[in-house]
Amino acid sequence: MIPSVKEWYSKYHDQGFEIIAVHYPEFTFEEDFDNVASAVEEFGIEYPVTLDNDGKTWRAYSQRYWPTRYLIDKEGHIRYMHIGEGAYDETDQLIQALLLE
């Protein structure tokens, strides 16, 4: 998913689109801030990445699967959710539609 997310950020950030990645670690080494920061740098990620070690964000969204992506409008309403890989064109079209609102 990272290449598509990076592309959306690059294409739409100047139009008001924001990305906040929430990293919920599966393994102990993924809980370490420095390891996550190194991965963010290695993958060239420019958008914010939060570290959800205690799973509060995971539980707040009743998450069960990853990756999962959400599109949330400027009012804070979840307008789209997709579990897993794929649906990249559909997501792109919905991003464009939300930016027009």
C-alpha positions in Angstrom: 0.0 0.0 0.0 2.8 2.4 0.7 3.5 3.3 -3.0 -0.1 4.2 -3.5 -0.4 6.2 -0.3 2.7 8.1 -1.1 1.3 8.9 -4.6 -2.0 10.2 -3.1 -0.1 12.4 -0.7 2.1 13.8 -3.5 -0.9 14.4 -5.8 -3.4 15.8 -3.4 -1.6 17.2 -0.3 -1.4 20.7 -1.9 -5.2 20.5 -2.4 -5.9 20.0 1.4 -5.6 16.2 1.5 -3.9 14.9 4.6 -2.7 11.5 5.5 -2.1 10.2 9.0 -0.7 6.7 9.1 -1.3 4.8 12.4 1.3 2.1 13.0 0.0 -0.6 15.3 3.0 -3.0 15.9 2.6 -6.7 15.3 6.1 -7.5 16.7 8.1 -6.1 19.6 10.8 -4.5 17.5 8.1 -2.5 15.8 7.2 -0.8 19.1 10.6 1.0 19.1 10.3 4.6 18.0 13.8 4.6 16.4 13.0 1.5 14.4 9.8 3.0 13.1 11.5 6.3 12.3 14.2 4.4 10.4 11.5 2.6 8.3 9.7 5.9 7.6 13.0 7.3 6.3 13.9 4.2 4.4 10.5 4.2 2.6 10.6 7.9 1.9 7.4 8.6 3.8 6.6 12.3 4.1 3.2 12.2 5.8 2.9 11.8 9.6 3.1 8.3 11.1 1.9 7.7 14.6 2.9 4.8 16.8 -0.1 3.1 18.5 1.8 0.8 20.8 -1.1 0.5 23.3 -3.7 -0.1 20.6 -6.0 2.8 21.6 -6.5 4.0 18.1 -6.8 0.4 16.9 -9.6 -0.2 19.4 -11.3 3.2 18.9 -12.0 2.2 15.3 -12.9 -1.3 16.2 -10.1 -2.5 14.0 -9.7 -6.2 13.3 -7.7 -6.2 10.0 -4.8 -4.5 8.5 -4.1 -2.8 6.4 -7.3 -0.8 6.6 -7.7 2.7 5.2 -10.2 5.3 5.9 -11.3 8.4 4.1 -12.5 11.0 6.6 -14.1 14.2 5.5 -13.4 17.7 6.8 -16.3 17.3 9.3 -14.7 14.2 10.8 -17.1 11.6 9.3 -15.8 8.4 7.9 -16.8 8.4 4.3 -15.0 5.3 3.1 -13.3 2.3 4.5 -11.3 -0.4 2.7 -9.8 -3.5 4.3 -6.7 -5.0 2.7 -4.9 -4.3 -0.5 -6.5 -3.2 -3.7 -9.3 -0.8 -4.7 -6.7 1.9 -5.4 -8.5 3.4 -8.3 -11.7 3.5 -6.3 -9.9 5.2 -3.4 -8.3 7.7 -5.8 -11.7 8.7 -7.2 -13.2 9.1 -3.8 -10.3 11.3 -2.7 -10.9 13.5 -5.7 -14.7 13.7 -5.0 -14.1 14.6 -1.3 -11.7 17.3 -2.3 -14.3 18.9 -4.5 -16.8 19.1 -1.6 
